[in-house]
Amino acid sequence: MNTLVEFECMEGKTWNLRKMSELVVKQVQLKHELEEMTTLVSKRDAKIDLLKAQSAKAQTEGPGSAEVSELRKKNETLLAQNADQIP
């Protein structure tokens, strides 16, 4: 039993063989590109997960809103006290 490629070669239809070869090469290239993109997406997803974890940790361990408000008030007071010294 002959394959389609063998049959076409026997019939002298080499242009089909060339076209099929080109398509196979293109398919291999596209598979390789897809693998690279999949790897990049996977790395990016891991980075996003890490940043989300760091953000959650910072929100729970960082200063509370009351503490931030107090620091802002102190900053405003210091700025007001030193306003005359700023050119």
C-alpha positions in Angstrom: 0.0 0.0 0.0 1.4 3.3 -1.0 1.1 6.6 0.9 -0.4 9.6 -0.6 3.1 11.2 -1.0 4.5 8.1 -2.6 1.5 8.0 -5.0 1.9 11.6 -6.0 5.6 11.1 -6.6 4.9 8.1 -8.8 2.4 10.2 -10.7 4.9 13.0 -11.2 3.1 15.5 -9.0 6.2 16.7 -7.3 4.7 20.2 -6.7 2.3 18.6 -4.2 5.2 16.9 -2.5 7.0 20.2 -2.2 3.9 22.0 -0.9 3.3 19.2 1.7 7.0 19.5 2.7 6.6 23.2 3.1 3.5 22.8 5.2 5.2 20.2 7.4 8.1 22.6 8.0 5.7 25.4 8.8 3.7 23.2 11.2 6.9 22.3 13.1 7.9 26.0 13.3 4.4 26.9 14.6 4.5 24.1 17.2 7.9 25.4 18.4 6.6 29.0 18.6 3.5 27.7 20.5 5.7 25.9 23.0 7.8 29.1 23.5 4.7 31.2 24.0 3.2 28.6 26.5 6.4 28.8 28.5 6.3 32.6 28.5 2.7 32.6 29.6 3.5 30.1 32.3 6.3 32.2 33.7 4.2 35.3 33.5 1.4 33.6 35.4 3.9 32.5 38.1 5.1 36.1 38.4 1.5 37.4 38.7 0.8 34.9 41.4 3.9 35.9 43.3 3.0 39.6 43.0 -0.5 38.9 44.2 0.9 37.0 47.2 3.3 39.9 48.0 0.4 42.4 47.7 -1.8 40.4 50.0 1.0 40.1 52.6 1.8 43.8 52.4 -1.9 44.7 52.9 -2.2 42.5 56.0 1.2 43.3 57.5 1.5 46.9 56.5 0.3 49.9 58.6 -3.5 50.2 59.0 -5.5 53.1 57.6 -5.6 54.7 61.1 -1.8 54.7 61.3 -1.5 56.1 57.8 -3.9 58.9 58.6 -1.9 59.7 61.8 1.3 59.9 59.8 -0.3 62.1 57.2 -1.5 64.5 59.9 2.0 64.6 61.4 3.4 65.3 57.9 0.9 68.1 57.3 1.8 69.6 60.7 5.5 69.5 60.0 5.0 71.0 56.6 2.9 73.9 58.1 5.6 74.5 60.8 8.3 74.7 58.2 6.4 76.5 55.5 8.2 79.7 56.2 11.6 78.0 55.7 10.7 76.7 52.2 11.8 79.2 49.5 
